[in-house]
Amino acid sequence: MTPSPGPGPKPAREPLWRTFREMVGELVRSRDLLWQMTLRDLRVRYKQALLGVGWALLMPCLIVAAGFVVRYAMAQMAGVPMQGRDFAAVALKALPWSLFVGAVGFATVSLTSNLNLVTKIYFPREVFPLASLLTQLIDSSIGAAAVAVLLAVLGAGQWTLNLLWTIPLVLLTVLLTAGACLFLSCANLFFRDVRYLVQVMLTFGVFFTPVFFDAENLGPVGSRVLMLNPLTPLLEGLRLAVVEGHNLLEPYRAVSARGEVFLVWHPLYLLYSFAWAVPGTLLAWLTFHKLEFVYAEYV
């Protein structure tokens, strides 16, 4: 009896760099589809809408109004008059927060809302959550123009070279949001209750993110704990660079109600957000790509 041949050698695992090159290539080849999906989302959002593009300003305005009430109440309790820079800080931080909330909210259900396309033809499924992000970016660009005008009217912006910090901070915010969109849209396809958890997270997350208040308002311990939220260094960095005119490569200290001086900002906080935004997003994208071939089995 002739013995059966043993199993052949296992195929070599594809190098990681080659996988990412393939992912980027597919996305670049599908750029027209990505743009068409973005335009479709914009048309659906504003079709027969009474306010039209005014909806792009509604969410940031609501967040700013709520933040103004919170900041005013805090100022009254502390016996300190509210200044224009306090209002400007809320308006400035409301913009990236509304970008994150809007993009993640729509992206989480983007795959389950397009099951007919997911199951019929092949194309990079990243198109759906990324189209949600691009749609929200277009909305946020309108809000950014309004915030710039508001800062000029209030005279709250420090027109120094530290304004250049807004470029890496905005890029990291977009990358962090993209990673969350990819991960949560994928998770919601396998576990349909993820979207409800996301709704809870986005509703109450504003109380764990320094939008209505500044990290230093929580004191030495509270400010350090708050920095564990990867969005916190990005929002606080925007406030410090734009409103305070602070160089983010230098530490920033504040004085607590008890008179103790404590550290509010350290450059390592920015590195912490970078670790979440860049490696974290690449890992989320890789996971999304590896699992997209079985998406049709879970719809």
N, C-alpha and C positions, 0 to 999 in steps of 0.2 A: 504494500500500500504506500503510495507516494505521499509523503507528508505535505500538508498544505503550507504554502509560503506564509511567513509571518507578516504582520502589518508593515507596510512600507514606511519610509521616513515621513515624519510629520512636516507639512509645509512650513517654511520659515515664516515667522510672524512679520507682517509688514512693518517697516520702521515708522515711528510716530510722525517724523517729519514728512514722510510720503503721504501718510493719511491726511495730515493737515493741508498738504499741497493739493490733494484730490478734493478736499472739502472746499477750499478757497476757489479752486478752478470751477467746480460745479456751481458755486454761488455766483461767480463772475459771469458764467455762461447763462445763468438764469436771471441776470440783472433786469432784463426787460420785463420778465414775469413779475419780479419783485416790485418794480415800479407800477405795473398795471394793478397788482393787488393793493398797493398803497393808494392809488387813485380810486379804486373801487371802494375801499374803506372810507375815503374822504367823501365820496359821493353819497354813500349810504348814510354817513353821519350827518351830512348837511342837507340831504334831499328833503324838501318840504319842511325844513326847519324854520321856525319863526324868527329866531335870532341869527340864523346863518352862521358866519364865521365868529359871531359874538360868543358862541359857545366855547371858542378857544380861550376867551378871557374870563368866562364865567367861573370855572373851577379855581384858577389862581385868585380871582377876586373874592370868592367865598372863603378861601383859606386865609387870605389877608384880612378880611373882615373879622373872621373868628379869632385870628391871632391878635388883631388890634384890641378886641374885647378882653382877651386873656392878659395881654401886656398892660392894658389900662388898669385892670383889676389888681395885678401884681404891683403896679406903681402906686396905686391908692393904698394898698396894705402896707407897703414899705414907706409911705410918706414921701416918695420921690416923684417929682413931675416927670411925665412921659415926654421924651424928646423925639425930634424928627428922625434921628438915627435909629431909634428903637423900631419905629414904624417901617423905616427903610429896610432894616434887617429882616423883619417878617416878610416883607414883599419879596426880597431877594431870595430868601430860602424857600418861599412858597412855590417858586417856579420849578426848581428841580424836584421838589416833592410831588407836585402835580404831574410832572413828567413821569416819575416812577409809578405813581398810583394809576395813572391813565394807561400807560403802556402795559404794565403787568396785569391790570384788570382785563383788558381786551385780549392780550396774548395768551392768557391762561386757557381760554376757551376757543382759541383760534383753530386748533386742530379738530376738536369735536364739532365745531361749527361748519367745517368744510369736509365732512366725511365722504361726500360724493367724489371730491377731487382726490382725497387721500387714497381711496381704494381703487381708482380707475387707472390713472397714469402715473408714471414715475417722474418726479422732479425733486429737487432738494426741498424737503418739508420745512426747512428753516425759513422758507419764504413767508409762511403764515405768521409766526410770532415776530419776525423782523419787520414785516409790513405793518403790524400793529405799532411797533416801536417807531418806524419812520412816520407814520400818520401822527403819532403824538408829538414827534419832534417838530413837524410842520406847525402843529398847533402851538407848541411852546415857543417857536420863533416869533409868533405874533405877540405872545405874552412877554417875551424878552424885550421887544421894542417898547412895550408899555412900561415895563419896569425901569428901563433906561431913562425914559422921559420922567418917571416919578422920582428917580434918584436925582436927576438934574433939577427938578422943581424944588425938592426938599433940600438940595444942597448937601446931601448926606454922603455922597461918594467922595472918596479921596483919590484925586486924579494924579496918581503916582505910577511908577513902573511896576508896583505890586499888582496893578490891574491885570498884568500879563499872566498872573496866576490863575485867572479865570479860564484860560485855555486848557491847561492840563486838568483842572478840576471838572470842567464840563465834559471833557473827553472821558475821564474816569467814571463820571456819573452815567454817561451813556453806555459805557462798557459794562458797568455793574448792572444797569437796567437790562441790557441785552442778555447777560448771563441769567438773570432771574426769569426773563421771558422764555428763554430756551428751556431751562430746567422745569419751570412750573407748567408750561404747555405740554411737555413730555410726560410729566408726572400725572397731569390731569387726564391724559388718555388712558393710563393704566388704572388710576384710582379716581373715580369721578367725583368723590367728595373733596378733592383738593381745591376745587374752585370755591367751595364754601369756606374752607380754611383760609384761603387767600382773601376772601371778602372780609372775614373777621380781622385778619392781619392788617389789611389796608385801612379798615375803619378805625382800629385802635392803635395802629402803628404810629400815628401822628403824636401820640402822647409819650412815645418812647424815642422820638426823634426831635431834635431841637429846631422845630419850625416856629412854634408859638413863643418859645423862650430860647435863651442862650444856655449853653452847657454850663457856664460859670454860675448860673442861678441855682444850680443844685449843690454847690459847695465842692470841697475837695474830693470827697468819696463819690458823690453822685456824678460829678463830671467825668471821672475816670470810668465809672461803670457805663455811662452813656456812650463813651467812645468805643465800646465793644460793638455797637451798631455800625457797620461799615459805611453807612450813609452819613453818620454824624461828622466825621472829620471833613468830608466833602462840603457839607453845608456850613459848618463852622469855619472852614477854610475860606469859603466865599465871603462870609461876613467879615472875617478878620482882614482879608486882602482888600475888599472893596470899601467897606464902611469904615474900618479902623485904619486902613492903609498899612497893615502889618506885613512884614516879610515872613513868609511861612517857613523859611529856613532857620528862623530864630524862635526860641521858646516865647510863650506869652503867659504872663501871670496876672492874676486878679486878687482882689482882697475880699474875703468872706465877710458875712455880717458880724462875726466875732472878732474881726480885725486880723485874721491870719492870712498870710500870703500863700497862695497855692498855684500850682501849674495848671493852666487851662489848655495850652497848646504845646505840642512838641513835634518836630519834623517826623518823628517815627510814626505818628498817627497817620500821616499821609502815606507812608510806606505800608502801613496796615491796610488802608483802603486799596492801595495798589495791588496788594496780594489777593484781595477779594475780587477786584475788578478784572485783572489781566489773567493770572493763572486760573482763577475761579471760573471766569467766562470761557476760557479755552477748555477746561474740564467739562463744563456744562455743554458746550458745543460738541465735544467729542462723544459724550454720553448720548446726546440727541442723535448724532449721526450713526452711532453703532446700533441704536435701537430702532431707527426709522424703517428698517427692513421688515420688522414684525408688527408695525403699526396696524396694518390691515387686519391682523388677527384679533385685535382688541377693540375694534370699532363696533 
